[in-house]
Amino acid sequence: MSIRNLTSDTNDWTFGAGRSNYLNYDAEIGLNIKTRLLSFLGDCFFDTDAGIDWFNLLEYNRSARLQSSIEKTIAQTEGVVKVNNIDVLTNADRTLTIQYSVSTIYSTDYQGQVEFNYGR
């Protein structure tokens, strides 16, 4: 399986470069993790249970539930065999950084990072 790559600034599909617009192997799994983590709960009309409840889990005392939800989302991503490590960092400038390490069907230690600003 291969999936279309996204632009780094707006997360839109890339076009115009033929097969090089597609990702395979660990890069494909990493992009799938990223899109699943950036999805809001109930945002997908054909799977309303998919996504993370960002509106409620970014509140002050919800960090343990947020970490659990992020880990569950990563673990249930196609191609992920095991979640090795997850770090969730929230900053004063309202950015959230998720650093993770997973075992995939292609490697034993794939590392990735997802960052977004939830204050805009």
C-alpha angles and dihedrals in degrees: 000000000000131000134205115263123240130227114256096230106042103015092235123145116272121235139177103052102082116219093358087072088070130078129214139188117359094356089057092051091046092053090047089053090050095051092046092050092049092051120104121226111267094012095116111075095207096045110031091174092061121099137037125288092238095164093062102028096056091067120114104267099033102087095113092051091045091052090048093049092049092049092049092050092050093045092052094051113116111259096023112120100177139357108233101179141349130191120186114194124185118190133202090249088065097253122138121207121192116192117185143174120202140172110235135188086262104042143012098231119030113166126199143163134213120192131179141159113239096181098075 
